[in-house]
């Protein structure tokens, strides 16, 4: 699906939500209809050769007044973080730590600043905001703390554009409909992402919805990647043979010249 088609479906579904929402905000609301409805313009992002990043539209509707917070998390993984020290005028890796449960990608968007939406206890409970991410640090380095390694990982991820500290904006269209745009960089990791949307009232979570977002490689690039991962020995042998053939052809061309 192209981005233009995604935007077209976004507006169609948004108009439908605006049309049918009054039906659910009346008697049906009293019967337990969820006060928060959320959807994405695309649930699958296909990474092909030449992928330069993209964006996905998130939209929804709320039954009553409140703040909306959107959290996008990439699949959890373990990260190796090394600490460098200066020895004999050179910077060398001296110690390291493995940080588990680190999301491959993380960003949030809010309708108001986090400080005005909820307190630190609520934010920490739901891991909303980089400062509230719960990650497991395993280290043997006695000269640095868990927090030192955690902050180092955050800096590395922010530098790569995979963690965004500044929240994005959730915009309301009228009093009930809202939208935000999820920007995905060119180096976005593949996997199943979790898009969490919270409706906050009086500093607490009044309702929440989670929807998956799949980011996957397709085409020739995906086949080469899969071959390299699952048949590493054959891939390495093929790479060596290819390099040798290229060198032989270059030498032959120079001899003819």
N, C-alpha and C positions, 0 to 999 in steps of 0.2 A: 504494500500500500504506500503510495507516495504521500509526502507531507501535505500537499494540497488536498488530496482526498481525505486525509485524517482531519484536517481543519473543517472540511465540509461536513463530515459526520459529527464533528464536535458541535457545530452550530445547530445541526438538526436535532441532536440529542438534548442539547441545552434548551432549545425551544420547546421540545416535548416535555422536558422536566418542568419548565415554567408553566406549561399548560395543564399538566396533570397534578402538579404539587398541591394546589388548593384542595383537591379531592382527598389527599392523604393528611392534610393538616387540620381537617375537621373531625368528624366522629371517628374516623379510622385511627387517628392519632391516639385516641383514648383506648383503643383496642390493642395497643402495643406496636404500632408501626414505628420502625426505627426513625429517630429524628435526624439522621444523617444518611444521605445517599451520595455515592461517589462513583466515578468511572474515569477511564483513560481514553484518549483519542486512539492510541495504539497499545496493544498488550504485548506486541512482539517488535523488537528492534533488530533488524537484520544488518549485520556488519559484512560488507563486501569489500573487494579491492578498491582502494581509494576512499574509504569511509573517512569523513572529516568531522564527525560529530553530528548530532541532531538534537531535536527537542521533542518532548511528548507533552501534550496538554492534559491536565487533570482538571476536572470540573465536577461540581456537585451541588447539592441543595441542602439547606438546614431547615428544620421545622420552626425553630425559635431563635432568638438572639443569642449570640455567643461568639467566641473566638475560634478560628480554625487554624490548626497546626498540621503541616504535612511533613512527614519524615520518610526519606527514601534511603533504603539501606541495600548495599550490595551483599552478595553471599559472604558469610563469615569464613575467615581463613586465618592461618598462622603466618606471622611476619617475622623475619629475622632482622634484628637491628644491631648494628655493630657500633662500638664506641672507639674512636680513634684517639691516639696519643702521639705526641711528638717525641721521636727518638732519633738522636744523632742528626737533627735537622730535617728529618722526614716524618710525615704523618703516616702511621701504620695502624692497622686494626689491632686493638689490644684486648678487647673483651666484647661479649655479645649477649643478647637475650632474645628469647623467643616469646613473642606476644600473640596469644591466642584470642579467638573470638573477635578479631578485628574485621569490621566490614570492609569489603573491597572498595566500596564507594559509599559516601555519606553526604547528604545535604538536607536542609530543612527549609521550609517556607512558612511564614506566619502572617496572620492578618494584623497583628500588633506585635510589639517587641516581647520577647519571652519573659522579661522581668515583669511585664504588666499582665501576662497571660496566666502564669502559675508560679508557685514558689519552687525553691530548689529541691525540696523533698519530692514533689510530684514530678518534676522534670527528671530527677535521678531515677525514680521508679520506672519511668517509661523510656529512659535513655534518650531524652530529647536534648540535643545540643552536644557539641564535641566534648565539653567539659564533663558531661554526664555519661559518656560511653563506658560501659563496664568491660574491661579487657583484662585478660589474665597474663601477667608478666612472669616469666620463668627465667631466672638469671642466677649466675654464680659470681657475678661481679660485685665486690664489696665496696668499691670506690664510687659507685653510682646507685641511686635508689630506683625503685620501680617507677616512681613518678618521672624521673629523668628520662628513662627509656620510653615511657608513654608519651611524654612531650616531644621526644625526638621523632617518634613515629608520626605523630600529628603534623609536625613540621614537614616531614618527607611527603606525606600524603597531600598536604595543602600545596606544597611546591609542585606536585605532579598534577594538580587540578582535580584530584579525586575526592578530597574532603573540602567542603566550603564552610568556613566559619561564619561569614556574614549570611544571615537568613535571607532567602528570597521572599517575594511578596505574594500574598494571597489577596486577590482583588475580589470584592463583592460587586455583583451586578444587581442593583436593587438591594433588598434586605434579605433575600433567601438564597439566591444563586451566587456561587463563587467559582473562581478558576485560578490556576497558577500554571506556570510552564516549567517543566523539568528539563534542564539543559544537561546533555550528556556529551562529554568531550570525546575527541578522536581516540584516546587511549582507554576508553571505558572498558573494564573487564567484562567478560561474558559470564552468564549464569542467570539464576532466577533471583530477581530483586523483590524486596518487600516494600510496597508503598502504603504507609500507614497514615491515616487521616483521623485527627482527634477534634472533637467538638468540646471546647472548654467553657465552663460556666463557673463563676465564683471561685476560680483557681483550681477546680477539679475537672476530671474527665467526665463529661456527661454522656458521651457516646464515642464509639470508635469503629472504623472500618479499615480492613486490610485487603489490598488487591495485588496480585502478582504482576510483575513486569519482566518479560523474558528478553535477554540480550544474547544473541547467538550469531556465530559466524556461518555464512553460507557461501556457496560457490567454490571456485578453485582454491582460494585462500584457506577455506575451512578444511578442504580435503588434504592440502599440504600440511596444515597444522595437525590434523588428526593422525596423518601418517607419521609425522615427526614424533608425536607423543607416544603412540601405541606400537610403533615399529622403529624405535630409536636406532637400533643397530643397522638395519637396512638403510635407514635415512642417512646415517653417518657414512656408510659405505658408498651410497649413491652420490653424496656430496663430494667425497674424496675423488671418485671416478670422474665426476663432472669437472672438478677443478683440474685434474690431470689432463683431461681431454682438452679443456680450454687452454692450458699451458702448451700442449703439443701443437694445437692449431695455431696459436700465436707464434710459436717458434718456427713452424712451417711457413707461415706467411712472411716472417722476417728473412728466412733463407731464400725464398723466391724473390724478395725485393733486392 
